[in-house]
Amino acid sequence: MVFDTNTANIYIVALTNLNMILVAESEKKKIVNYLTFSKRNEKDINNFIVELEKAFVINRVFDNKKHMVAASCLKG
């Protein structure tokens, strides 16, 4: 069996979305701080993107605002 990173990331985002639905039903709001990105290798950017997508879901960031938040997380 081969480990597929993309499939794992899809499941992580799906579970995070499910968590947000459950939290929204109980009317609790979670807030997560955003990570910053300044490294240049491919492995680090993939991890950063996955973590940023999770933070978007938890913080309920609208699609039309995601580019501004993502740009503010980039350093260097």
C-alpha positions as CSV (number, residue, x, y, z in Angstrom):
1,M,0.0,0.0,0.0
2,V,1.4,3.4,-1.0
3,F,0.9,6.4,1.1
4,D,-0.7,9.2,-0.9
5,T,-0.1,12.7,0.6
6,N,-2.8,14.4,-1.5
7,T,-5.4,11.9,-0.3
8,A,-4.3,12.3,3.3
9,N,-4.6,16.1,2.9
10,I,-8.1,15.8,1.4
11,Y,-9.2,13.7,4.4
12,I,-7.7,16.2,6.8
13,V,-9.6,19.1,5.2
14,A,-12.8,17.1,5.2
15,L,-12.5,16.2,8.9
16,T,-11.7,19.9,9.7
17,N,-14.8,20.9,7.8
18,L,-16.9,18.3,9.7
19,N,-15.5,19.7,12.9
20,M,-16.5,23.2,11.9
21,I,-20.1,22.0,11.2
22,L,-20.3,20.4,14.7
23,V,-18.9,23.6,16.3
24,A,-21.2,25.8,14.4
25,E,-24.2,23.8,15.6
26,S,-23.2,24.4,19.2
27,E,-22.6,28.1,18.3
28,K,-19.0,28.1,19.6
29,K,-16.4,29.9,17.5
30,K,-12.8,28.7,17.2
31,I,-10.0,31.0,16.2
32,V,-6.6,29.8,15.1
33,N,-3.5,31.9,14.5
34,Y,-2.1,31.8,11.0
35,L,1.4,30.4,10.4
36,T,4.0,32.4,8.4
37,F,5.9,31.0,5.5
38,S,9.5,32.0,4.6
39,K,11.2,28.7,3.6
40,R,11.8,27.8,0.0
41,N,11.6,24.0,-0.4
42,E,8.6,22.2,-1.8
43,K,8.0,20.1,1.3
44,D,7.6,23.1,3.5
45,I,5.2,24.9,1.1
46,N,2.9,21.8,0.9
47,N,2.7,21.7,4.7
48,F,2.1,25.4,4.9
49,I,-0.8,25.2,2.4
50,V,-2.4,22.4,4.2
51,E,-2.2,24.2,7.6
52,L,-3.5,27.4,6.0
53,E,-6.5,25.6,4.5
54,K,-7.3,24.2,7.9
55,A,-7.0,27.6,9.5
56,F,-9.3,29.1,6.8
57,V,-12.0,26.5,7.7
58,I,-11.7,27.0,11.4
59,N,-11.7,30.8,11.2
60,R,-14.5,30.7,8.6
61,V,-12.6,32.8,6.0
62,F,-14.6,33.6,2.9
63,D,-13.2,32.7,-0.4
64,N,-12.9,36.3,-1.6
65,K,-10.7,37.1,1.5
66,K,-8.3,34.1,1.4
67,H,-5.8,35.7,-0.9
68,M,-5.3,38.6,1.4
69,V,-4.8,36.4,4.4
70,A,-2.4,34.1,2.5
71,A,-0.4,37.1,1.3
72,S,-0.1,38.4,4.8
73,C,1.4,35.1,5.9
74,L,4.3,35.2,3.5
75,K,7.6,36.6,4.8
76,G,10.8,37.3,3.0
